[in-house]
Each structure stands twice: as structure tokens, then as C-alpha cells.
Amino acid sequence: MAIRPSKSRRHVDAVTDIDLTPVMNVFIIIIPFLLLTAVFAKTAIIDVYLPQEGGEQTGASVQQTPKIPLIIKVTGAGFTLDGLGKGIHVPKGASDYDYKRLAERLSELKDSHPQNEEAIILFEPKIRYEIVIKVMDASRETHYLKDGINVKRALFPAVSLGEAG
């Protein structure tokens, strides 16, 4: 025989709602805090190439004339071009380096040697980082106006960096 539940004990299945107010208060505080402390950074990548040690062999020992790279030395007195641009000196201006004149000299070198694409930038240890980046930008491409349109021209896109010793 089955035992009947007592009448004094009644079990009521009442649905109780969960109070989400404290959790919502925490989210209201955390979300703006995380948004304010987040770092939104834009990164830029500049391709830098290492110089090749030895020429590539094409065919059965075909002798090619070695390409002479352009060497740009950045010193406290200005820019000195060596290698491909041997003997060209771009002196420092009154207060800053003359990047426009450097770009003109590099454009002239590119006109006379269109097949060369490699440039090696050597800088003294005391040269600031932003100067090295500006020299890299000036040696990689130049801008000029043609029929009222701004045109980019690639100069020496394969840039290598080193320290002048």
C-alpha cells in the first residue's frame, strides 16, 4: 500500500525569477572600462631585404656583370651616396636633412640605372629612428605631378639597413 503525503506538508512548485540586476551592474561598469583601456594601434610594415651573398647561377656558368648596389650613408653632415652613386653628397640643410634633394639625386640615378632596385642604407649610431625611416621612404619611391595628377615612381624598393662603421 502506498503512503499518502500528509496534508500539512504541501509542496508548491512556484517559479522564482533570477535577479540579474547585480550582474547587469557589473557589466555596465566593466564594458566602458575595457573600452577605455583598450589599445587601438595601427601598425605599418616596411619590407627590408637582406643583401644576397653571391650571385645566382643561371644556365651553365654564365658570367654576368655584378650589379652594384646603391649605398646611402646617413651622417651628421648629410647624405653620401656610394656604390652606384659614387661621389654624390647631399649636405644637411640649415636645420634638417634635405630629403627632397636626396629624392632628386636618387631619381637621376634610377634614370641612368633602371635595372637596379637594391639600396643599402648605412647610418651612424647617433642618427634618430625617424630619420632612417624618412631616408627609406625617399629611397623607395618618389612622387611627381604629371598632367595635374600625383604619380608614384618606384626608385630602389629593395632596401637593406646597416650601421656605418
C-alpha positions as CSV (number, residue, x, y, z in Angstrom):
1,M,0.0,0.0,0.0
2,A,1.2,3.4,-0.9
3,I,1.8,6.1,1.6
4,R,-0.1,9.2,1.1
5,P,1.6,12.5,1.6
6,S,0.5,14.4,4.6
7,K,-1.9,17.3,4.1
8,S,0.2,19.6,6.4
9,R,3.1,19.5,4.0
10,R,2.2,21.0,0.8
11,H,4.8,21.3,-1.9
12,V,4.1,24.2,-4.2
13,D,6.1,24.4,-7.4
14,A,6.5,28.2,-7.6
15,V,8.7,29.5,-10.4
16,T,11.0,32.2,-9.0
17,D,12.8,34.6,-11.3
18,I,16.5,35.0,-11.0
19,D,17.6,38.6,-10.1
20,L,20.0,39.7,-12.8
21,T,20.4,43.2,-11.5
22,P,23.8,42.7,-9.8
23,V,25.2,41.0,-12.9
24,M,24.0,43.8,-15.2
25,N,25.5,46.4,-12.9
26,V,28.9,44.7,-13.1
27,F,28.7,44.6,-17.0
28,I,27.7,48.3,-17.0
29,I,30.9,49.1,-15.2
30,I,33.3,46.6,-16.9
31,I,32.4,47.3,-20.6
32,P,33.2,51.0,-20.6
33,F,36.4,50.3,-18.5
34,L,37.6,47.8,-21.1
35,L,36.8,50.1,-24.0
36,L,38.7,52.9,-22.4
37,T,41.8,50.8,-21.6
38,A,41.9,49.0,-24.9
39,V,44.8,50.0,-27.2
40,F,43.8,50.5,-30.8
41,A,47.1,50.6,-32.7
42,K,47.7,50.9,-36.4
43,T,50.8,49.0,-37.4
44,A,52.8,49.6,-40.6
45,I,55.2,47.1,-42.1
46,I,58.2,48.1,-44.2
47,D,59.8,45.4,-46.1
48,V,63.6,45.2,-45.6
49,Y,65.7,42.8,-47.7
50,L,69.0,41.2,-46.7
51,P,71.7,41.6,-49.4
52,Q,72.5,38.4,-51.3
53,E,75.8,36.8,-50.6
54,G,76.9,35.6,-54.0
55,G,75.1,35.7,-57.4
56,E,72.6,33.3,-58.7
57,Q,73.8,30.8,-61.2
58,T,71.7,30.8,-64.4
59,G,72.5,28.2,-67.1
60,A,75.9,26.6,-67.4
61,S,78.2,29.1,-65.6
62,V,77.1,32.1,-67.5
63,Q,79.1,35.1,-66.4
64,Q,77.1,38.2,-65.6
65,T,78.3,41.6,-64.6
66,P,77.6,42.0,-60.9
67,K,75.0,44.6,-60.0
68,I,76.5,47.4,-57.9
69,P,74.1,48.3,-55.1
70,L,73.3,51.9,-54.2
71,I,74.8,52.7,-50.8
72,I,73.3,55.7,-48.9
73,K,75.4,56.8,-45.8
74,V,73.5,58.9,-43.3
75,T,75.8,61.0,-41.2
76,G,75.5,64.1,-39.1
77,A,76.7,66.2,-42.1
78,G,74.1,64.9,-44.6
79,F,73.9,62.0,-47.1
80,T,76.7,60.5,-49.0
81,L,75.9,58.1,-52.0
82,D,78.3,55.4,-52.7
83,G,78.5,52.3,-54.9
84,L,76.1,53.0,-57.7
85,G,76.1,56.7,-56.9
86,K,79.7,57.1,-56.1
87,G,80.8,60.6,-55.1
88,I,77.4,62.3,-54.7
89,H,77.0,64.2,-51.5
90,V,73.8,65.8,-50.3
91,P,74.7,68.2,-47.4
92,K,72.4,68.7,-44.5
93,G,70.3,71.9,-44.6
94,A,70.3,74.7,-42.1
95,S,68.1,72.8,-39.6
96,D,67.2,69.4,-41.1
97,Y,68.2,66.9,-43.7
98,D,67.3,67.7,-47.3
99,Y,65.1,64.7,-48.3
100,K,63.7,66.4,-51.4
101,R,67.2,66.9,-52.8
102,L,68.1,63.3,-51.9
103,A,65.0,62.1,-53.8
104,E,66.1,64.1,-56.8
105,R,69.6,62.6,-56.8
106,L,68.1,59.1,-56.4
107,S,65.7,59.7,-59.3
108,E,68.6,60.8,-61.5
109,L,70.4,57.6,-60.5
110,K,67.3,55.5,-61.3
111,D,67.1,57.1,-64.8
112,S,70.7,56.1,-65.5
113,H,70.4,52.6,-64.0
114,P,66.8,51.4,-64.4
115,Q,67.6,47.7,-63.7
116,N,69.0,48.3,-60.2
117,E,66.5,48.0,-57.4
118,E,68.7,47.4,-54.3
119,A,69.7,50.1,-51.9
120,I,71.7,49.8,-48.7
121,I,71.2,52.4,-46.1
122,L,74.1,52.8,-43.6
123,F,73.6,55.1,-40.7
124,E,75.7,56.3,-37.7
125,P,74.6,55.1,-34.3
126,K,73.5,58.5,-33.2
127,I,71.0,59.0,-36.0
128,R,67.4,59.1,-34.9
129,Y,65.0,56.4,-35.9
130,E,62.6,58.8,-37.7
131,I,65.5,60.0,-39.9
132,V,66.2,56.4,-41.0
133,I,62.5,55.9,-41.9
134,K,62.4,59.1,-43.9
135,V,65.5,58.1,-45.8
136,M,63.9,54.7,-46.5
137,D,60.8,56.4,-47.8
138,A,62.8,58.7,-50.0
139,S,64.8,55.9,-51.5
140,R,61.9,53.5,-52.1
141,E,59.6,55.8,-54.2
142,T,59.1,59.4,-55.2
143,H,56.0,61.4,-56.2
144,Y,55.7,63.9,-59.0
145,L,52.9,65.7,-60.9
146,K,52.1,64.6,-64.4
147,D,49.2,66.4,-66.1
148,G,47.9,67.6,-62.7
149,I,47.9,64.0,-61.3
150,N,50.1,62.9,-58.5
151,V,52.1,59.9,-59.8
152,K,54.3,57.5,-57.8
153,R,57.5,56.2,-59.2
154,A,59.5,53.3,-57.7
155,L,63.1,54.0,-57.2
156,F,65.0,51.4,-55.1
157,P,62.4,49.2,-53.4
158,A,64.7,46.5,-52.1
159,V,66.1,48.4,-49.0
160,S,68.7,46.9,-46.6
161,L,69.8,48.5,-43.4
162,G,73.1,48.6,-41.7
163,E,75.3,50.6,-39.3
164,A,78.1,52.7,-40.7
165,G,81.4,51.7,-39.1
